[in-house]
Amino acid sequence: MTTIPTPDLSHLSAQDYEHVYEPAEDTFLLLDALEADLDDLKAMNATLFLEVGSGSGCVSAFAAHILGSSTLYLSTDINARACNCTRRTGAQNKVTLDSIQTSFINGFHPRLKRSVDIICFNPPYVPTISVEASEAQGLRGIEGSWAGGSGGMQVTNVFLDMVHELLSPNGRFYLVAVKENNIPEIQERMKTLYQLDSKVVLSRRAGREYLSIVRFEFATST
């Protein structure tokens, strides 16, 4: 199996990571999930890749090494510094990453309807009080990368209701979640409301957290 190198992040400094989420176990688990699906992802001939909450740009740059130059790489983040880091990571790794400062995909949602082949979302999944999550999103800084509100799902729930409108018919959505997020409930909700089948493709313990990557696809008739 071909091994995809972890993107070069040597251009990012400790000062950058004071303001932007530094790649950690959740990031690398997502990279491993993408690499495990490498052959399928290549065969998709994806035209559009979207990462919501790109942070350092590590995931988008990794995806670009899998999918190649024919794919458009679009990322969003509420943090302006994260958008800048993502663009710089693209340049450092010789790929073009288009990064837009916005919440989720606000401002261009209708233009992406049923056209995104691959979506990656590593949300703020840590359970906190609701007010903390709301304030963190409002500050548009590094706090917004981890404070997840009630059940760690306050931010994630908003985007889950958008996914079905974005995914192309054969598209895939990769979500990072922790045990406290109640993954079976997420899976049931997405199946019932949006006919999205899902599978926990990787799981790993990282300190006190039990991380998982959940992959969603539209249900296919048999």
Residue pairs with C-beta under 8 A, 6 or more apart in sequence:
1 38
2 38
3 35
4 31
4 34
4 35
4 38
4 62
4 65
4 66
5 65
6 28
6 31
6 58
6 62
7 57
7 58
7 61
7 62
7 65
7 89
7 92
7 93
8 92
8 93
9 23
9 56
9 58
9 89
9 92
10 92
11 88
11 89
11 92
12 20
12 56
12 85
12 88
12 89
16 56
16 81
16 85
18 142
19 79
19 81
19 82
19 141
19 142
20 55
20 56
20 79
20 81
20 82
20 85
20 142
20 145
21 55
21 56
21 82
21 142
21 145
21 146
22 56
23 55
23 56
23 58
24 206
25 204
25 206
25 207
25 209
25 211
26 122
26 125
26 176
26 206
26 209
26 211
27 55
27 56
27 58
27 59
27 122
29 176
29 202
29 204
29 206
29 211
29 212
29 213
30 59
30 120
30 122
30 174
30 176
30 213
31 58
31 59
31 62
32 202
32 213
33 174
33 201
33 202
33 213
33 215
34 41
34 59
34 62
34 63
34 66
34 120
34 174
35 62
35 66
36 201
36 202
37 172
37 201
37 215
38 66
41 63
41 66
41 67
41 118
41 172
42 66
42 67
42 68
44 117
44 118
44 170
44 172
45 70
46 67
46 71
46 117
46 118
47 70
47 71
47 72
47 115
47 117
48 71
48 72
48 74
48 112
48 115
48 116
48 117
48 118
48 168
49 60
49 63
49 64
49 67
49 71
49 72
49 73
49 74
49 116
49 117
49 118
49 119
49 120
50 74
50 75
50 76
50 105
50 112
50 116
50 118
50 119
50 120
50 166
51 59
51 60
51 63
51 73
51 74
51 75
51 76
51 119
51 120
51 121
52 75
52 76
52 104
52 105
52 119
52 120
52 121
52 123
52 159
53 76
53 77
53 78
53 82
53 121
53 122
53 123
53 124
53 145
54 60
54 75
54 76
54 77
54 82
54 83
54 86
54 97
54 99
55 77
55 79
55 82
55 85
55 86
55 122
55 145
56 82
56 85
56 86
56 89
57 75
57 85
57 86
57 87
57 88
57 89
57 90
57 97
57 99
58 89
59 120
59 122
60 73
60 75
60 86
60 89
60 90
60 97
60 120
61 89
61 90
61 92
61 93
61 95
61 97
63 71
63 73
63 118
63 120
64 71
64 73
64 90
64 93
64 95
64 97
65 93
65 95
67 118
69 95
71 117
72 98
73 90
73 95
73 96
73 97
73 98
74 98
74 100
75 83
75 86
75 97
75 98
75 99
75 100
76 83
76 99
76 100
76 101
76 102
76 103
76 104
76 105
77 83
77 86
77 99
77 101
78 101
78 102
78 103
78 137
78 140
78 144
79 101
79 140
79 141
79 142
79 144
79 145
80 101
80 140
81 141
82 99
82 145
83 99
83 100
83 101
84 99
86 97
86 99
87 97
87 99
89 97
90 96
90 97
90 99
100 107
100 108
102 108
103 137
104 158
104 159
104 162
105 112
105 162
105 166
109 162
109 165
109 166
112 166
113 165
113 166
114 165
114 166
114 167
114 168
114 169
115 166
115 168
116 166
116 167
116 168
116 171
117 167
117 168
117 170
117 171
117 172
118 171
118 172
118 173
118 174
119 163
119 166
119 167
119 171
119 172
119 173
119 174
120 173
120 174
121 156
121 159
121 173
121 174
121 175
121 176
122 176
123 148
123 155
123 156
123 159
123 175
123 176
124 133
124 136
124 144
124 145
124 146
124 147
124 148
124 149
124 152
124 155
124 156
125 146
125 148
125 152
125 153
125 156
125 176
125 177
125 178
125 180
125 181
126 146
126 147
126 148
126 152
126 178
127 148
127 149
127 150
127 151
127 152
127 180
128 147
128 148
128 149
128 152
129 149
129 150
130 149
130 150
130 154
132 147
132 149
133 147
133 148
133 149
133 150
133 154
133 155
134 149
134 154
135 143
135 147
136 143
136 144
136 146
136 147
137 144
137 155
148 154
148 155
148 156
148 181
149 155
151 180
151 181
151 182
152 178
152 180
152 181
153 181
153 182
153 186
156 175
156 177
156 181
156 186
160 186
160 189
160 190
163 173
163 190
163 194
163 196
163 216
164 190
164 193
164 194
164 195
164 196
164 218
167 173
167 196
167 216
167 218
169 218
170 217
170 218
171 217
171 218
172 215
172 216
172 217
173 196
173 215
173 216
173 217
174 213
174 214
174 215
174 216
175 186
175 213
175 214
175 215
175 216
176 211
176 212
176 213
177 183
177 186
177 211
177 212
177 213
177 214
178 209
178 210
178 211
178 212
179 209
179 210
179 212
183 200
183 212
183 214
186 198
186 214
187 198
187 214
190 196
190 198
190 216
191 197
191 198
191 219
195 218
195 219
196 216
196 217
196 218
196 219
197 216
197 217
197 218
197 219
197 220
198 214
198 215
198 216
198 217
199 214
199 215
200 212
200 213
200 214
201 213
201 214
201 215
202 212
202 213
203 210
203 211
203 212
203 213
204 210
204 211
204 212
205 211
